[in-house]
Amino acid sequence: MADPVEPGEAEQAHARRVAEAKATVPHTYLEVAARPSGEVGLEVLVQAVAAALRDAPRVNGFYRDGRYELRPEVNVAFAVPAQGTVLYPVIRDADRKDSDAVRAELERLAERARSGSITQPELSGGTFSIADLRSQGVTRATGVVRRGQAGYLSIGEPDPGRISLSLACDARILHGPEVAEFLAAVRGSLEC
């Protein structure tokens, strides 16, 4: 029998959050494929998602205590493998930033996450989360909706020139047609 391994503090926190989310949030999943017109870096994805969130207030909101809470700010959290787990730094007001500002913030926050110097304020306040898994060879994935959010978008690459946009969402606040519109808006931004 293998020796048990004690997870680190960050790994334990991640395990608790994921277990809580799966136990308390009824998930539903939708996916579309896109054929981007050019190179799609993480900053392009963040901008496409942020623009679509601005026009889809429920996707940018969350469900709590029988109510929908809609947020005026668009703060996109992005997955960064770090410290033996996955951390989610937040790009605040992502819908108001140009690609250079988003790229600089992505690089700065990812480096801080990997070095262990990221602060709790830099990891909090996300209104929506994304995980770009293409560099790991993932073709498609379904994420877990994070607490205080209504959706989690996973990006994969099923074949060259095509990407998959897989959205996990809280079925208490999001329903098929509005989610389909949100995904169509993201895809449209990438394909133009």
VOGU-3710 file (C-alpha; in Angstrom, 3 decimals, decimal comma):
1> madpvepgea> 0,000/0,000/0,000  1,253/3,502/-0,881  2,193/5,955/1,812  -0,373/8,736/2,277  0,693/12,186/1,146  -0,363/15,224/3,138  -1,624/17,924/0,749  -0,274/21,427/1,194  -2,393/24,284/2,510  -3,251/25,586/-0,966
11> eqaharrvae> -4,153/22,063/-2,139  -6,413/21,537/0,883  -8,186/24,844/0,291  -8,712/23,973/-3,383  -10,108/20,531/-2,485  -12,572/22,081/-0,026  -13,776/24,699/-2,522  -14,282/22,190/-5,358  -16,104/19,706/-3,126  -18,361/22,455/-1,782
21> akatvphtyl> -19,146/23,747/-5,270  -20,029/20,316/-6,669  -22,151/19,507/-3,592  -24,133/22,760/-3,551  -24,328/24,022/-7,155  -26,416/22,144/-9,757  -24,145/22,180/-12,810  -25,152/22,136/-16,445  -22,730/22,138/-19,372  -22,773/23,579/-22,884
31> evaarpsgev> -20,056/23,585/-25,507  -19,374/25,229/-28,849  -16,451/25,040/-31,240  -14,780/28,095/-32,760  -12,459/28,625/-35,687  -10,506/31,723/-34,659  -9,452/34,106/-37,391  -5,947/34,434/-35,954  -3,692/33,610/-33,026  -5,677/33,434/-29,796
41> glevlvqava> -3,632/34,214/-26,716  -5,078/34,277/-23,217  -5,492/38,064/-23,398  -7,738/37,657/-26,454  -9,829/35,073/-24,605  -10,143/37,311/-21,543  -11,242/40,237/-23,702  -13,783/38,156/-25,636  -15,230/36,754/-22,409  -15,273/40,170/-20,702
51> aalrdaprvn> -17,128/41,801/-23,603  -19,707/38,985/-23,646  -20,129/39,203/-19,840  -20,844/42,930/-20,054  -23,817/42,103/-22,286  -24,943/39,059/-20,242  -25,532/40,255/-16,669  -26,811/36,909/-15,370  -23,744/35,068/-16,652  -21,684/37,666/-14,749
61> gfyrdgryel> -23,850/37,243/-11,637  -24,533/34,418/-9,208  -27,310/32,719/-7,261  -27,528/33,105/-3,496  -30,337/32,458/-1,019  -33,072/32,274/-3,654  -31,993/35,458/-5,446  -29,929/36,446/-8,445  -27,109/38,843/-7,653  -25,939/40,755/-10,716
71> rpevnvafav> -22,595/42,479/-10,585  -21,796/45,763/-12,306  -18,060/44,998/-12,548  -16,563/42,377/-14,879  -13,675/40,678/-13,061  -12,306/37,662/-14,921  -10,396/35,056/-12,893  -7,987/32,831/-14,829  -6,516/29,458/-13,886  -2,791/29,282/-13,085
81> paqgtvlypv> -1,174/25,989/-12,039  0,875/26,986/-8,990  1,903/25,771/-5,556  0,743/22,215/-6,297  -2,811/23,340/-7,096  -4,668/25,807/-9,310  -4,919/29,463/-8,310  -7,268/32,031/-9,852  -5,817/35,551/-10,045  -8,355/38,190/-11,069
91> irdadrkdsd> -8,231/40,733/-13,895  -10,422/43,511/-12,492  -12,621/45,513/-14,872  -11,420/43,310/-17,722  -14,102/44,718/-20,027  -12,517/48,188/-19,786  -8,914/47,229/-20,593  -7,165/46,971/-23,944  -5,216/43,873/-24,953  -1,842/45,301/-23,884
101> avraelerla> -3,130/46,086/-20,379  -4,776/42,663/-20,077  -1,619/40,874/-21,313  0,592/42,766/-18,844  -1,745/41,972/-15,960  -2,001/38,294/-16,942  1,785/37,976/-17,005  2,284/39,849/-13,725  -0,402/37,931/-11,816  0,610/34,525/-13,226
111> erarsgsitq> 4,224/35,135/-12,192  3,133/36,219/-8,703  0,979/33,081/-8,401  3,820/30,785/-9,500  6,357/32,481/-7,214  4,065/32,264/-4,186  3,959/36,036/-3,709  0,359/36,576/-4,824  -1,931/38,178/-2,248  -5,472/37,248/-1,240
121> pelsggtfsi> -6,911/40,484/-2,731  -5,366/39,511/-6,099  -7,201/36,171/-5,875  -10,602/37,485/-4,795  -13,508/39,275/-6,413  -13,727/37,241/-9,623  -17,162/37,327/-11,263  -16,380/34,586/-13,817  -13,528/32,098/-14,326  -11,687/30,716/-17,333
131> adlrsqgvtr> -9,103/27,980/-17,819  -7,107/27,827/-21,047  -5,982/24,204/-21,240  -4,721/24,133/-24,821  -1,037/24,217/-23,888  -1,514/20,979/-21,909  -2,922/19,214/-24,971  -6,505/19,203/-23,665  -9,134/18,943/-26,392  -12,133/19,691/-24,167
141> atgvvrrgqa> -12,882/19,936/-20,463  -15,712/20,677/-18,086  -14,893/22,806/-15,079  -16,517/23,344/-11,706  -18,408/26,576/-11,079  -16,630/28,520/-8,354  -18,425/29,945/-5,319  -19,985/33,342/-5,965  -20,019/32,853/-9,738  -22,450/31,501/-12,319
151> gylsigepdp> -20,019/30,115/-14,884  -16,617/28,605/-15,638  -15,295/28,479/-19,195  -12,737/25,829/-20,177  -10,860/26,242/-23,448  -9,418/23,258/-25,308  -8,090/22,533/-28,789  -9,732/19,503/-30,430  -7,725/19,947/-33,645  -5,491/22,554/-35,268
161> grislslacd> -7,322/25,761/-36,122  -10,283/24,987/-33,875  -10,913/25,548/-30,183  -13,592/24,229/-27,840  -15,408/26,562/-25,469  -16,958/24,442/-22,698  -19,094/26,313/-20,199  -20,049/24,868/-16,819  -22,847/26,901/-15,314  -25,082/27,136/-12,268
171> arilhgpeva> -28,448/25,848/-13,491  -30,259/27,864/-10,813  -29,445/31,166/-12,545  -28,450/30,255/-16,118  -30,583/28,538/-18,723  -29,962/27,254/-22,247  -30,878/30,226/-24,472  -28,957/32,914/-22,558  -25,934/30,642/-22,187  -26,038/29,839/-25,901
181> eflaavrgsl> -26,109/33,594/-26,659  -23,137/34,177/-24,357  -21,124/31,392/-26,013  -22,100/32,689/-29,467  -20,848/36,164/-28,504  -17,496/34,768/-27,310  -17,164/32,644/-30,452  -18,110/35,617/-32,637  -15,373/37,763/-31,055  -12,800/35,060/-31,752
191> ec> -13,893/34,371/-35,336  -14,112/37,956/-36,586
//
